[in-house]
Amino acid sequence: MIDRNSYQQAMTRATAAGRIYIATRTNSETGIVIRTLSQKTDLRPRLDLVRHSPIGFDWGINGSNSGSAQLALALLAHASGDDGLARQNYEVFKHEIISRLPPVRWELSAVQILQMLRFVTGDLEPLAPVETAHRKTAVVHALLPGDNCPIAITTRGTGGSSRQAAARAFLNLVGKKQLRRRRVIQMEVELSILNADQYEDA
């Protein structure tokens, strides 16, 4: 579980900064660029915190364990601005998020990184109440290829906007035990978004 005060402070900083992390992989190297409205900079590996991989970052299902750990640590430290939070949670973030990232290119915002962290550490209760009149509920229906027949999974997420609700619904989908530590190909997904009161009355 994440300390609520630390998480709230980290989310406030991440929202204000508006950072986007862009990863690319070529035949010769991997790199992570931090983009804001005013500049682009390279992500530091933060070897001063824990020295896993002096030679660089890695990610994805075939990524090296040391490179993925260094990336998880560096991302959490930079996105949250809290080295202690990063050290405490980067291993689970590596296993549950870094190992699932696309192999060649991906983009994540600092806010998305912290939302994913909160999900994979099991801290799913809302941090603050949201007015019902403004809430949206996203419902995801997924069909996962199975050995004999497709496996149906349904998840939902609620938030103050359609985008926030959809993000929470997909994070809940990723956390389902049928998908954990498994490579999935050709999964069918359907997304519906309703006003929260409409969903509750349905």
Summary of the structure (lengths in Angstrom):
residues: 202
radius of gyration: 17.7
end to end distance: 32.9
largest distance: 54.9
contacts: 610
relative contact order: 0.14
helix: 40%
strand: 23%
